[in-house]
């Protein structure tokens, strides 16, 4: 009987991770399809009626923040800080407030509403919180393993959202835990691999931004590495500083505003995004995936002001209180930054400098350099740029810390933890 109990526990543990990985993969693909459809509807609207954004976007922001605060608390923002905090908490009831099933459902619905309103947000951060919610729900069968399950669900979300299983593993180690439990590493890896396999089975073996082979030539071209590293680190650090500072100081600023000041502030943020959208001919709305892909492959040119306007639209969307991620928008800002810097290196392939801008800015925001260069390399399949990307990420990480001492996700996660 004792042997049977041991075998049952072992089978149960493996089943939880396997079922969870498959479920996360399915939900991630569903959210990706729904997100593309939602932002597609908005883009078609503003293509025909550009000034409609001055009505739809502010009202959409206000509605999303009202519904979020009223029915889906703890779904604001990216969702990665909530997943990190949930691992730190010891009480299952406290964890459920951050990664419960209701939270996961609300995250999906409100992220789609934000994209439908033209917010500059991504779906990848929400997929992390939703993945953690799925694993947490399945993990009720084994409460003692909840921290490991939350880690696995979050990392599986990254793997499935970008079709990047290696980046999912690195994200689990570097960003979610900053350490790793070797006792459960095999099961965590299995969840990540199964989530990636589900994505592969449904949408095929693809690279997120499409394959590119652009590389830097020798000599002066390598100056692009420190230039992008410093510029991306400074800009990314400034963005992270905004996201950390506004939630801290905003309550003091709006204390004299109308009673439902959160909704009013969201409406004002939506109006700001609409202004950015008008100035960019609609380019800054949504995830920014198309703009980054086109810049990377040279099929479309980004205007000089794309990077600062996308930066502003993403910052406004993020601090408004909307649920929505910063992964894709940050990569898009970085692509715009790289495209601007590429003008100073006219003899180099623009795609190579764009890649440097993407990894540098993203590193500056999250201060997870290994995750940054692995995810960008895996999303493009460009192995020839691995060393320059590593160097740019290292420089950007050091530069970002001059402005923002802590990565944005870990800094924001403290809002969800009990005060010492």
N, C-alpha and C positions, 0 to 999 in steps of 0.2 A: 504493500500500500504506500509506503514511504517513497519507493521508486516511482510509482505512478504519480504521486503528488509533485515530485521534482520534475518529471517529464511534462506534466500538465502546466506547471508554472513556466517552464522554458518554452513550450509551444505557445502559451498565451502571450508571453512577452514578444516572441517573434511575430505572431499574428498581428499584434497591435501596431508594430512598426511597418509591417508589410501593407496592411490594410490602410494605415494612415498615409503612407507614401503614395499609394495608388489614388486615394481620395484627393490628396492635395494636388496631384497632377491633373486630375479631371477638373477640379474647381478652377485651377490656374488657367487652363485652356478656355474654360467657359467664360471666365472674367476677361481674358484677353479678347475674345470674340465680341463680347458685349461692350467692352471699352472702345474698341475700334468702331463699332456701330454707333455708339453714343456720340463720340467726337465727330464722326462722319456726318451725323445729322446736324450738329452745330455748324460745322464748316460749310455745309451746303446752304444753311440759312444765311450766314454772313457773306457768302459768295454772291448771293442774290440781293441781300439787304444789309450792307455793311454796318449801318447805324442801328440795326436791330440789337446788336450787342449791348448798346447803352441802356436797353430795357431788360433783355433776357439775362445778361450776366449779373448785374447787381441783384435783381430779384431772385435769380437762381442761387446765388451765394447766400442771400438772406434766408431763403427757404431751407437750404441744406444745413446751415448752421442752427436754425431753429429746430429742425427735426432731429439733428444730431444731439443737441443739448437736451431736448425733451425726451427722446425715446432711445437714443443710442450713445450714452455717455462713454467716454474713454475710447472713442473711435476717431477723435480729431487727429489731424496730421498724418504722418507717414504710417504709423502702426509699429514700426520697428522699436521705438522706445518702449512701447507698452509690452512688447514681447520680451525685451531685455529685462524690464522691471518684473514681469511675471516670474521669470526664473529666479529672481532675488527673493521674492516673497516666499514665506513658509506656509501660509494659510491657504488651503484650496479655495475657500470662499473669496479671499482677496484676489487670488489669481483669476478666478472666474469673472471678476469685474473687468479684467483687462483682456482676457483671451477666452471668454465664454462663447457658447454657440450663438447667443443673441448678438454679442459684440461682432462676431464674424459676419453674420447676416447683415447687420447694420453697416458694417464696413463696405461690403460689396454694394449695397443699395446707394449709400451716400457718395461713394466714389464715382459711381455711374452718373448720379445726379450732378456732381461737380463737373464731370466731363461734358455732360449735356448742356451745361451752362457756360462752357468755354474756359473753365479753370485750367491754369498751367500746372497740372498735376500728372503723376504717373500711377500705374497700377501695380508696380512691382513691390513697393513698400506695403501697400494694403494686402498683397498676396502673402507676404511674410506673416502679418498678423492673422490673416485668415487661415494660413497653414498651421500656425501655432494653435488657433482655436479648434481646428479639426483634430489635431493630435491630442489636445487637452480633453476634448469631448470623448474621444476613443479611450484616452488614458484613465477614465474613471474606473476601468477594470483593474488598474494598477496604480493607485494614488502615489505610491512611493517613488514612482518613476516619472512623475509629472515634469520636473525640471529638464530631464533628458528628452522627454517627448516634446516639450515646447521648443527646445533647441532643434530637434530633428524636423519638426513641422515648419519652423521658420526657415531653416536652411533648404528644406525641400521646396519651399515656396520660391526661393531665389532660383534654384535649379530648374524648376518647371517654368517660371515666368520668362526666363531668358534662354532656356534650353542650354544651360551651362552647368552641368553637374560638378565639374571641378571647382568652379567659382562658388557653388553651394557649399562644398566642403570647406573651402578657405573661409567663406563668410561665417560658417559655424564656429570655426576656431578663432578667427581674428576679431570679428565684430560682435557676435552674439555672446560668446562666453569669455573671451580673452584667456581661456584655458580650455582643457579638454579632458573629459572623463574617459580614460582608456578602457574602462570596464564596459562602457556602453558604445564605444566608438563604432564597432562593427554594425550594431543595430541602427545607429544614426546614419552611417554610410548607406545601409540598405534602403532606408526611407528616401534618402536623397537620390539614389540610383533609380529606385522605382518611380519616383516622381518624374525624373528626367526621361525614363523609359516610356512613361505614359504620354508625355509630351511628344516624344519621338514617334510613338505608334500612331498618334492622332494627326500630327501636322508634318511629320517627316523629319529627316536629318537636315536641319537648316542652321545657318549662322544668323544671329539676331539682326545684324546690320548688313548681312551679305559678305561674302569673302572679298578680301582685298589683299593685294600683294605689294602695295606701295611701300618703299623703304627710303631711308636717308642715304644719300651718297656720302662719301668720306670728306673729311676736311671741314670747311666752314659750315656745312649743313648741320653739323652736330651742335652748333650754337643755338639751334632751335630748341634743343633739350633744356638747357638752363633757362632760356627765355620763357618757354612755355611753363616750365616748372615753377618759376618765381611768379609769373603773372597768374597762373592757375591757382597756386597756393594762396596768394593774396586775395584774389577774388572769391575763391571758395571759403577761405577763412572769414572774410567779411560777410558772406551769405550765412554761414553757420552762426556768426555772432548776432546777426539780426534775428534769426530764428530762436536763439536762446534768450536774447534780451527782451524782445517784445512781450512774450507771455509773462515775464517777470515784472515789467514796468507798466504794462498796459492797464491793469486794474486801477492804478493810481491816476493815470491820465484820464480815464473815462468815468471816474467816479461821479462827475457832475452831469454826465450825459443822460438821455432818457432811460427809463427803467430797464428796458430790454436792450441794453447797450451792446451786447454781443452781436445781436442781429444787425443793429445799425452799423457797427464797425464792419461787419462782413459785407454789407451793402456798399459801403464806401470802398472797401478793398475790391469788390467786383467792378465798381465804376473805374477804379484805377487800372484794372486789367483790361477793361474795354478801351481805355485810352491807349494803352500799350498795343492792343490789337489793331486799332485804327492806324497808329503810326507805323506798324510793321506790315500793313496790308493783310492782317489776319494770320501772320506766320507764328505768333507766339501762343496762340490758343492750343490747348491740348497738351499731349505728351512731348511734342517736339521730335518725335521719332523720324518722321519723313524728312524734316529739315536736316537732321544729323546724318541720315543715310545719304541724302543727295549731296551734301558737302563732302562726305567721305569718298563717294564714288565719282565726284566731279560732274554729276548730272544736273546740278543746280547750284547757283551761287547764292550765298547768304549776304545780305546787305551789311554794311559796316556796323550799323546800329542794332543788328539782330541780337548779339550777345548781351548788351546792356538792357535791351527791352525785354528779352526772355528772362534775364536775371530779375528785373523788377516785377514782371508778371508772376514768376514763380514765388518770389518772396511774398508778394501780396496774397497769393493763393494759399501759401503755407501758414502765414500768421493770421489769416482770417478765421481760422477755426474749422475749415473744411477738412473732412477726411480725404486724403490723397497723398501720394508718395512724391519723392524728390529724385528718385533714381534716374528715370528717363529725362525729365527736364534738366537735371544737372549735366547729364551727358550731352544734351543738346546745347546748353550754354557753353560747355567746353568745346563743342564742335564749332560754334560761332567764334569763340575766342581763338581757336586754332586757325580758322579760316582768315581771321583778321591778321594774325601773326604771319601767316603764309605769304602775305603780300611783301614782306621783307625778305623772303627767300624765293624769288621768282623762278629760280632754276630747279627747285625741288618739287617733287610730286606733292600736290596739296593734300592728298589723302594721308600722307605720313605725318604732316604737321597737324592736321585735324585730329588724328589719333593722339598725338602728344597733348593737344589741348584738352581732349576729353578726359584722359587719365589724370592730367594735372588738376583740372578743376574739380573733378569728382573726388580725388584724394584730398584736396583742400577742404571740401565740405565734410567728408566723413572721417578723415584722418585714419583710414585703413588702407595703407598703400599696397599691401599684397593683394587684398581683395580687388582693389581698383585696377591694377595692371593685369591681373588674371582674368577678371570679368571682361575687360575691353579686348584683350587678346583672344579670349575664347569666343566672344561675340562676333569677331571679324575673321578669325582663322589666320591672322597675319603673324606667323612665327618669326618672320624676319625682323619685326619691330620689337621683339621681346626685351632686348637689352636697353634700347632707348626708352621704352615705356617704364621699365624698372627704375632707370635713373631719374626720369622726369617725376615719377611718383615719389621717390625718396626726397627730391628737392622740394616738391610741392608740400609734402608732409611737414618738413622742417620749417618751411616758410609760413604755412598756415598756423602753426603753433605760436608764431610771433603775434598773431592777431587774436586767435581763439585757442586757449590752452588745452581745451578738451574737445573731442569729436562730438558732433552735433547729436548723434543718437544716444550716446551715453549721458551727455549733459541733460537732454530732455527726459531721459528715463527717470531721473531723480524726482521729477514732478509727481510720479506715480508711486513713490516709495514713502514709507512713514518717515517723518522727520526725526533725526536722532536727538 
